[in-house]
Amino acid sequence: AVRADRMRGGRNKFGPMYKRDRARKLQMMRQRQIAVQTIRGSHHPLGEGVTVSYGSQQVAAGTSPFPNLHIKEEIQIPHVSSVTSSPDSSPSPNAATLGTCSGPAGTPTTGALVVGALDTKLWATSNPTTPSPRSLSPKSFPFDGVLPNGASSGSTTSAANSGAGPTTATSVKFSPILGDFVQTVDDREWQKSLYELLQNQTYNQCEVDLFELMCKVLDQNLFSQVDWARNSVFFKDLKVDDQMKLLQHSWSDMLVLDHMHQRMHNGLPDETTLPNGQKFDLLCLGLLGVPTLADHFNQLMAKLQDLKFDLTDYICVKFLLLLNPEVRGIMNRRHVQEGYDQVQQALLDYTVNCYPQIQDKFSKLLMVMPEIHAMASRGEDHLYHKHCNGGAPTQTLLMEMLHAKRK
């Protein structure tokens, strides 16, 4: 079915991508399971001075427990349908191959990319639609504990006191879902795929339309959000119709939150220089193309910094944005509500026990969410207006999302 505005119709716009994606995911799972068997634990930095126990290993924050791991990934580009393509549909000189992942001391070479320490200046050579560890269920990875200062979700972790983190030294048990949540975060993949797409779209180009490029990046982000959400706890148990409604309501909120997290914890800059010499505004990307929101964006970031906003806070807030039981039209509202309540309770326990020095941290985090939503809604309105005036790409998942909210 085709609507009058030429946008593709139909109820299930994610279904075709799910089908084409399944075979690719199974193939990647087999490859990664072999690699994961060589790893005794997974890792994500919690902040300076934090040491986390992963099985029999102890790993200092900011270092990798598997610096010499090599994983080969094969490239297949998922498509939503014949008319709604992935963001990297234009040809690239290196889009057909991806080499191995080496330690942070390496440098990018033809067909290879370093994915050690986060480095926003590294350019990749692979297709940005390459699946990442996020596409696997969190339970596929060994997890012993990720929470700071003796707190754990199933076992113990230890941490030194840090001005940027919790100051308590007690041992507290937290909900196991916190471990599952943190396992879904892959910040290196997030930035790697961002810079890969920017390179692939501007390689050997004298000049590109920066707004069109921004829309392609947003479209890629949508594919990643769908991939992340449909493999996450609570959400993966919902029917596709409910999944669509929740994502249509929350994708832009989660994008704004992702950019805040990347800027606060991983050094995402305000802008980057493209291979052709043009400047690409990464801050405006996080604002969905509305630069006048920059002051409000920075004010919200300052609030979060005052609250010692950390990785666990970030992923819990992201799940609360996704699992919104007030979204109209969802069928299994009870399951969404139960998931939302469990996430809220887990976040409350975490903030009260790990950050007792910050008064009302939990309630203040919840108060930030409507502000994020208001900012994201303004960004969506801007993109929709540009689209209606012919200034934005058509027949993309991004545009389908923008139309879905306005039915």
Buried (B, 14 or more C-beta within 10 A) or exposed (E): EEEEEEBBEEEEBBBBBBEBBEEBBEBBBEBBEEBBEEBBBBBBBBBEBBBBBBBEBEBEBBEBBBEEBEBEBEBBBBBBBEEBBBBBEEEBEBBEBBBBBBBBEBEBEEEBBBBBBBBBEBBBBBBBBBBBBBBBBBEBBBBBBBBBBBBBBEEBBBBBEBEEBBBBEEEBBBBBBBBBBBBBBBBBBBBBBBBBBBBBBBBEEEEBEBBEBBBBBBBBBBBBBBBBBBBBBBBEEBEBBBBBBBBBBBBBBBBBBBBBBBBBBBEBEEEBEBBEEBEBBBBBBBBBBBEEBBEBBEEBBEBBEEBBBBBBBBBBBBBBBBBBBEBEEBEBEEBBBBBBEBBBEBBBBBBBBBBEEBEEBBEBBBEBBEBBBEBBBBBBBBBBEBBEEEEBBBBBBBBBBBBBBEE
